[in-house]
């Protein structure tokens, strides 16, 4: 019996063996088995994700299946399979995800502008941990929202742009890493401008009128740095859009800045070159007129509106008592419009371009000047002021890509290149200090400097540290290590520096024109008062943190206060011995 059964059991195995010996058949069989197995795994994973998603909401049915189509028993499995297949086809039909720069990713439909005089790098509260379908739906919803806000913008064309005579003469900003068409349009619209123009893939210019000729579209051929799918002008060429919503935005975002009450200049026609009588005068009407005429100042004198840029004839340095300007506007009882002798002055959203041109030094200099400071003492802000006041780029002992992307083009140069007017450094060793032929030494209140550097360390150049960092072990450890460095940094530069000009951050902020003028003279350059007055109108730039976030408590313990106060006294004594400006009164220990 056993011998008779063996050939019978071997026959099927022999047939299978012979079947797979045929190479073409064997190859296609393996392919079929592979595809079948892959399909089963795919359907199983889809079913698992469906049950985990619908289980939370209490429903086991796919939304593609109608209520009437659901059945019990064996029919439910059929419905589930149909639902899975429907979802698979739905996913394949879904538009591909559009990746956007981080500054556009935020909670809800509201957006966060990276510009607005804050310049710089905003952190997003939108959760990057969201995955799968939820993430895609959130992104698609945000895309629809932000694009709907600028859907009425219209592309005008490609235009010539001259660095000496801009086609769009309003505000401008740059980002050599993340510039997009929407970002430029959004920032211009927030300031009430009619036009937004993009140049060189990374530069954004705003204006109320186009003051340059149109050229061929082929000359605007550079991709945007933040989105390769769009073009952002070209070399000295602007891709310009008209912003239909900007008139509505102007009332919301384009409000002017009150500068004060000022005495009528001696030569009004020369000091304030544009003027007109306005019926039913109001602040809005005068500001709108001066904005349209591309002036940064609007001066109200009763029923007359004057427009100008700050000049030595009208510097805005000598403010008068506001009561001298108290005369109600004819078109608005709650506003003051000044009179024939005392003008009410507002700063419009028009950018003063007299100090915006910057370049490298025409000839390499062997004379190295340091812009030295303890971290958090305003070095980046001082660089911004120096570049606007002199027209030359500043360099850096370090390479900071984020600052280069924000417009500090000297960051990419080696600090010994000799092409920059001064070099940022936080170094305090004798060898590093003696490398420089002269130095501007920036000093800031250590209480503010330590907090600013702590924010930078844990929140970026314009961000803020979290409450967890302030209340955790990081803050005490930071103060312990950094507070002595604040003092030793200043003492080392005073000791080893060859030629040192001390500039206190607080003094520069309080008296910018004259302190900055002294810095320009120290750098060996001729002073341009028009440039300095231009700097005053846009002193914050796009690189300054928007003020230290106020904590609900004093982060400094009594022990910290005692240590820091002692360090302040030590630095103050050293400054006085060298007959240099002592520390300002506001942070001198009592």
C-alpha positions in Angstrom: 0.0 0.0 0.0 2.7 2.5 0.9 4.7 1.8 -2.3 1.6 2.3 -4.4 0.8 5.7 -2.8 4.1 7.4 -3.4 3.8 7.8 -7.1 0.3 9.2 -6.7 1.4 11.9 -4.2 4.4 12.8 -6.2 2.5 13.5 -9.4 1.2 17.0 -8.3 4.6 18.0 -7.1 6.1 16.9 -10.3 3.6 18.9 -12.4 4.3 22.0 -10.3 8.0 21.5 -10.8 7.7 21.1 -14.5 5.4 24.2 -14.6 8.0 26.5 -13.0 10.8 25.1 -15.2 9.2 27.1 -18.0 11.1 30.4 -17.6 8.5 32.8 -19.1 5.7 31.3 -17.2 7.6 31.2 -13.9 8.6 34.9 -14.3 5.1 36.2 -14.8 3.8 34.0 -12.0 6.2 35.6 -9.6 5.2 39.1 -10.8 1.5 38.2 -10.3 2.1 36.9 -6.8 4.2 40.0 -5.9 1.5 42.4 -7.1 -1.2 40.5 -5.3 0.7 40.5 -2.0 1.4 44.2 -2.4 -2.3 45.0 -3.0 -3.3 43.0 0.0 -0.8 44.9 2.2 -2.0 48.3 0.8 -5.7 47.5 1.4 -4.9 46.3 4.9 -3.0 49.4 5.8 -5.8 51.6 4.4 -8.4 49.6 6.4 -6.4 50.0 9.6 -6.0 53.8 9.2 -9.7 54.1 8.4 -10.8 52.2 11.5 -8.5 54.2 13.7 -9.8 57.5 12.2 -13.5 56.7 12.2 -13.3 55.0 15.6 -12.6 58.3 17.2 -15.8 59.8 15.8 -17.9 56.8 16.5 -18.6 55.9 12.8 -17.2 52.9 11.1 -18.3 53.9 7.6 -16.3 55.8 5.0 -17.7 59.2 4.1 -17.9 58.1 0.5 -20.7 55.6 1.3 -24.1 57.0 1.7 -26.3 56.1 4.7 -28.7 54.2 2.5 -25.8 52.1 1.1 -24.8 50.6 4.5 -25.9 47.1 5.2 -25.5 44.5 7.9 -23.8 41.1 7.9 -21.8 40.3 4.8 -22.8 43.5 3.1 -20.8 45.6 5.5 -17.5 44.1 4.4 -18.4 45.0 0.8 -19.2 48.5 1.7 -15.8 48.8 3.6 -13.9 47.6 0.6 -15.8 50.0 -1.7 -15.1 52.8 0.7 -11.4 52.0 0.8 -11.2 51.9 -3.0 -13.0 55.2 -3.2 -10.6 56.8 -0.8 -7.6 55.4 -2.8 -8.9 57.0 -6.0 -9.8 60.2 -4.1 -6.2 60.4 -2.9 -4.8 60.0 -6.4 -7.1 62.8 -7.7 -6.1 65.2 -4.9 -3.9 68.1 -6.0 -0.3 67.9 -5.0 0.7 69.6 -1.8 2.2 73.1 -2.2 5.1 73.7 0.0 5.3 77.2 1.4 7.9 79.1 3.5 7.5 78.6 7.3 6.4 82.2 7.9 3.1 81.4 6.0 2.3 78.4 8.3 0.2 79.6 11.2 -2.9 79.0 13.2 -6.2 79.7 11.6 -6.7 81.9 8.6 -4.6 84.8 9.9 -1.1 85.2 8.6 2.1 86.6 10.2 4.1 89.1 8.3 7.9 88.8 8.5 8.3 92.3 7.5 6.6 95.4 9.1 9.9 96.8 10.5 10.6 93.6 12.4 12.5 91.9 9.6 13.1 89.2 10.3 12.4 85.5 11.1 9.1 84.6 12.7 8.5 81.3 14.4 5.4 79.4 13.5 2.9 78.1 16.0 1.4 75.7 13.4 2.1 72.1 14.3 4.5 70.4 12.0 3.7 67.2 13.8 0.3 66.8 12.0 0.5 64.0 9.5 -1.4 62.3 6.8 -4.8 63.4 5.6 -5.2 66.0 8.4 -2.0 67.8 7.4 -3.0 68.0 3.7 -6.4 69.3 4.6 -4.9 72.0 6.8 -2.4 73.0 4.1 -5.1 73.1 1.4 -7.4 75.2 3.6 -4.6 77.7 4.3 -3.6 77.8 0.7 -7.2 78.7 -0.3 -7.4 81.3 2.4 -4.1 83.2 1.7 -4.5 83.0 -2.1 -8.1 84.3 -1.8 -6.8 87.4 0.0 -4.6 88.3 -3.0 -6.8 86.7 -5.7 -7.7 90.2 -7.1 -4.0 91.2 -7.7 -3.2 91.6 -11.4 0.1 91.0 -13.1 1.1 94.2 -14.9 4.3 93.3 -16.7 8.1 93.4 -16.7 9.7 96.9 -16.0 13.2 98.4 -15.9 14.5 99.2 -12.5 17.5 101.6 -11.9 19.3 101.5 -8.5 19.7 105.3 -8.7 16.0 105.9 -9.7 13.7 103.1 -8.6 10.6 102.2 -10.6 8.7 101.7 -7.3 9.8 104.2 -4.7 8.0 103.0 -1.6 9.3 100.6 1.1 11.4 97.6 0.1 12.8 94.4 1.7 14.9 91.5 0.7 15.1 87.8 1.4 17.7 85.8 -0.6 16.3 82.5 0.6 12.5 82.6 1.0 11.1 85.3 -1.2 7.7 84.5 -2.8 5.2 86.4 -4.9 2.5 86.2 -2.3 4.9 87.4 0.5 5.9 90.5 -1.5 2.3 91.3 -2.4 1.1 90.8 1.1 3.7 93.1 2.7 3.0 95.8 0.1 -0.7 95.5 0.6 -0.3 95.8 4.4 1.2 99.3 3.9 -1.5 100.4 1.5 0.6 100.4 -1.7 -1.0 100.0 -5.2 1.9 98.0 -6.7 4.3 95.2 -5.6 7.4 94.4 -7.7 9.8 91.5 -7.4 13.4 91.7 -8.7 16.4 89.4 -8.9 14.4 86.5 -7.4 14.7 87.9 -3.9 13.9 91.6 -3.7 10.5 93.2 -3.1 9.6 96.9 -3.9 6.4 98.7 -3.2 5.0 101.9 -4.7 1.9 103.9 -5.7 3.0 104.5 -9.2 5.4 102.9 -11.7 8.1 105.3 -12.8 9.9 103.3 -15.4 9.3 101.9 -18.9 7.9 98.5 -19.8 10.2 95.8 -21.3 9.9 92.3 -22.8 8.6 89.6 -20.6 11.6 87.5 -21.4 13.8 89.8 -19.3 12.0 88.9 -16.1 13.3 85.3 -16.1 14.6 84.6 -12.6 12.8 82.1 -10.3 11.7 83.3 -6.9 14.0 82.1 -4.1 11.1 80.7 -2.1 9.1 79.1 -4.9 10.6 77.8 -8.1 7.3 77.7 -9.9 7.0 81.6 -10.1 9.2 84.3 -11.7 10.4 87.2 -9.6 11.9 89.7 -12.1 15.5 89.6 -13.2 18.7 91.7 -13.0 17.5 95.3 -12.8 14.0 94.1 -13.9 10.8 94.1 -11.9 7.8 91.8 -12.2 5.1 94.2 -11.1 1.6 93.4 -9.8 -1.3 95.8 -9.1 -2.9 95.1 -5.7 -6.7 95.7 -6.0 -7.2 95.2 -2.3 -4.6 97.8 -1.2 -7.0 100.7 -0.9 -9.0 98.7 1.7 -5.8 97.6 3.4 -4.5 101.2 3.6 -7.0 102.2 6.2 -6.1 99.2 8.3 -2.4 99.0 7.9 -1.2 102.1 6.2 -1.6 104.5 9.2 1.0 107.2 9.4 3.2 107.8 12.5 2.7 110.9 14.5 6.0 112.8 14.7 4.9 115.9 16.7 4.3 119.6 16.6 7.0 121.7 14.8 7.6 125.4 14.2 7.0 126.6 10.6 10.4 126.5 8.8 11.9 129.8 7.6 11.7 128.9 3.9 8.5 126.8 3.6 8.7 126.5 -0.2 12.2 125.1 -0.1 11.8 123.0 3.0 8.4 121.6 2.0 8.4 121.5 -1.8 4.9 120.1 -2.4 1.7 121.7 -0.9 -2.0 122.1 -1.6 -5.1 123.6 0.0 -7.5 120.8 1.0 -11.2 121.4 1.7 -12.5 119.8 4.9 -8.9 119.0 5.9 -8.2 115.9 7.9 -5.1 113.9 8.7 -6.1 111.2 6.4 -6.5 113.5 3.4 -3.1 115.1 3.9 -1.3 111.8 4.5 -3.0 110.3 1.5 -1.9 113.3 -0.7 1.7 113.1 0.5 1.7 109.3 0.1 0.5 109.6 -3.5 3.2 112.2 -4.2 5.8 109.7 -2.8 6.9 111.9 0.2 7.7 110.5 3.7 6.4 113.5 5.6 3.0 115.1 5.7 2.8 118.5 7.5 -0.7 119.9 8.3 -1.0 123.7 8.6 -4.7 124.5 9.0 -6.3 124.0 5.6 -2.9 123.6 3.9 -1.1 120.3 3.5 2.7 120.3 2.9 4.8 117.3 1.8 8.6 116.7 2.0 11.5 114.6 3.1 13.5 115.5 6.2 16.3 118.0 5.3 18.6 120.3 7.3 15.9 122.9 6.6 13.3 120.8 8.4 15.0 118.2 10.5 12.2 117.4 13.0 14.8 117.6 15.8 13.2 120.6 17.7 9.7 119.5 18.8 7.4 122.1 20.2 4.6 121.8 22.9 1.7 120.0 21.2 -0.7 122.6 22.6 0.7 125.1 20.1 -0.7 122.9 17.3 -4.2 122.4 18.9 -6.5 123.5 16.1 -9.3 121.1 15.1 -9.4 119.9 11.5 -12.2 121.2 9.4 -13.1 117.6 8.3 -12.5 115.9 11.7 -13.3 117.5 15.0 -11.2 115.0 17.0 -7.9 115.6 15.2 -5.4 118.5 15.2 -4.4 120.1 11.9 -2.0 122.8 13.2 -2.0 126.3 12.0 0.0 128.8 9.9 2.8 129.0 12.5 3.0 125.5 14.0 2.7 122.3 11.8 1.4 118.9 12.9 3.7 116.3 11.2 3.1 112.7 10.3 5.5 110.2 8.8 3.8 108.3 5.9 4.5 104.8 4.8 6.6 106.0 1.9 10.3 104.9 2.2 12.9 107.6 2.0 15.3 106.1 -0.6 18.1 108.7 -0.1 20.0 106.2 2.2 19.0 102.9 0.7 21.8 102.4 -1.8 24.7 100.3 -0.4 27.8 98.9 -1.9 31.3 97.5 -1.1 34.2 99.9 -0.7 35.5 100.9 -4.1 39.1 100.1 -3.1 40.2 97.5 -0.6 41.2 99.0 2.8 44.1 97.6 4.9 42.7 99.6 7.9 40.4 97.1 9.8 37.8 98.7 12.1 35.9 96.5 14.5 32.3 96.9 15.5 32.7 95.1 18.8 30.0 94.3 21.4 28.9 91.7 23.8 26.1 89.6 22.3 22.7 91.2 22.6 24.1 94.7 22.8 22.6 95.9 19.5 25.4 95.0 17.1 23.1 94.0 14.2 21.0 97.2 14.7 24.2 99.3 14.7 25.3 97.6 11.4 22.0 98.5 9.9 22.4 102.2 10.9 26.0 102.4 9.7 25.2 100.9 6.3 22.4 103.4 5.7 24.4 106.3 7.0 27.6 105.5 5.0 26.3 103.7 1.9 28.8 100.9 2.5 28.3 97.3 3.6 29.5 96.1 7.0 31.4 92.8 7.4 31.5 90.1 10.0 34.0 88.0 11.9 31.5 85.2 11.4 29.3 84.0 8.6 25.6 84.2 9.5 23.6 82.9 6.6 20.3 84.2 8.0 21.7 87.8 8.2 23.0 87.5 4.7 19.6 86.4 3.5 18.1 89.5 5.1 20.3 91.9 3.2 23.7 92.1 5.0 25.7 91.2 1.9 29.0 91.8 3.7 28.4 88.6 5.7 29.7 86.5 2.9 33.0 88.3 2.6 36.0 87.2 4.6 36.4 89.7 7.4 39.9 90.5 6.2 38.7 91.3 2.6 39.0 95.0 3.1 35.8 95.6 1.2 33.6 96.5 4.2 33.5 99.7 6.3 33.7 97.8 9.6 33.6 94.3 11.0 31.1 92.9 13.5 32.8 90.8 16.3 32.0 89.5 19.7 35.5 88.3 20.4 37.4 89.5 23.4 40.8 87.8 23.3 43.9 89.9 23.2 45.1 88.3 19.9 41.7 88.9 18.2 41.5 92.5 19.5 45.0 93.5 18.4 44.2 92.4 14.9 42.1 95.5 14.4 43.5 99.0 13.8 40.5 100.7 15.5 37.1 99.8 17.0 33.7 101.1 17.8 32.8 99.5 21.1 29.1 99.1 21.7 28.0 98.8 25.3 24.5 98.1 26.6 22.7 97.8 29.9 23.7 94.2 31.0 20.2 93.5 32.2 18.8 94.2 28.8 21.7 92.7 26.9 21.5 89.4 28.7 17.8 89.1 28.1 18.3 90.0 24.4 21.0 87.4 24.0 19.0 84.7 25.8 16.1 85.4 23.5 18.4 85.1 20.5 19.9 81.9 21.8 16.5 80.2 22.2 14.3 82.1 19.8 16.5 83.4 16.9 17.6 86.9 15.8 14.1 88.4 16.2 12.3 85.7 18.2 11.8 85.1 21.9 12.7 82.4 24.4 9.8 80.4 25.8 8.5 80.6 29.4 9.9 77.1 29.9 13.4 78.4 29.2 13.0 81.4 31.4 11.7 79.4 34.4 13.9 76.4 33.8 17.5 75.7 34.6 18.7 77.4 31.3 18.3 81.0 32.5 20.3 80.8 35.9 23.0 78.9 34.1 23.1 81.5 31.3 23.4 84.4 33.7 26.1 82.7 35.7 28.2 82.2 32.6 27.4 85.3 30.5 27.2 88.1 33.1 31.0 88.1 33.8 31.6 88.0 30.1 29.7 91.2 29.7 32.2 93.0 31.9 35.4 91.2 30.7 34.5 91.9 27.1 34.4 95.6 27.7 37.5 95.6 29.9 39.5 93.6 27.3 38.7 96.0 24.5 39.6 99.0 26.6 42.9 97.4 27.6 44.0 95.9 24.2 42.2 98.1 21.7 44.4 100.4 19.7 41.9 103.2 19.0 38.5 102.8 20.7 35.3 104.8 20.4 32.7 103.9 23.0 29.0 104.1 22.0 26.4 103.3 24.5 23.3 101.6 23.0 21.0 103.8 25.1 22.6 107.0 24.0 22.5 106.0 20.3 18.8 105.2 20.7 18.0 108.5 22.4 20.2 110.8 20.2 20.6 108.9 17.0 21.5 111.7 14.6 24.4 113.1 16.5 25.8 109.8 17.8 25.6 108.2 14.4 27.3 111.3 12.9 30.2 110.8 15.3 30.5 107.1 14.3 30.6 108.1 10.6 33.4 110.6 11.3 35.3 108.0 13.3 35.1 105.7 10.3 36.9 108.4 8.3 34.0 109.3 5.9 32.3 112.5 4.9 29.0 113.1 6.7 25.9 113.4 4.6 23.2 115.0 6.8 20.5 114.1 4.3 21.5 110.4 4.7 21.4 110.7 8.5 18.0 112.3 8.4 16.9 109.5 6.1 18.2 106.9 8.6 16.2 108.5 11.4 13.0 107.8 9.5 13.7 104.1 9.2 16.0 103.5 12.0 14.5 100.2 13.1 14.8 98.5 9.7 14.0 94.8 9.3 16.5 93.5 11.7 15.5 94.7 15.1 13.7 92.6 17.7 10.3 94.2 18.3 11.1 95.0 21.9 11.8 92.5 24.7 8.7 90.5 25.5 7.6 91.6 28.9 7.6 88.9 31.6 5.2 88.8 34.4 8.0 88.8 36.9 11.6 89.9 37.2 13.8 87.0 36.0 16.8 88.3 38.0 17.1 87.0 41.5 18.6 89.2 44.3 21.9 87.3 44.0 21.9 88.0 40.2 21.2 91.7 40.8 24.1 91.9 43.3 26.5 90.3 40.9 25.5 92.4 37.9 25.5 95.6 39.8 29.1 94.9 40.9 30.1 94.3 37.3 28.5 97.6 36.2 30.5 99.5 38.8 33.7 97.8 37.6 33.0 98.8 33.9 32.0 102.3 34.9 35.2 102.9 36.8 37.3 101.6 33.9 35.5 104.0 31.5 36.0 107.0 33.8 39.8 106.3 34.2 40.2 106.5 30.4 38.0 109.6 30.2 35.4 107.8 28.0 31.6 108.1 28.3 30.5 106.5 31.5 27.5 104.2 31.8 24.2 105.9 31.3 22.2 106.9 34.4 19.3 104.5 33.8 21.2 101.4 34.6 23.9 102.7 37.0 23.5 101.0 40.4 22.1 103.3 43.1 
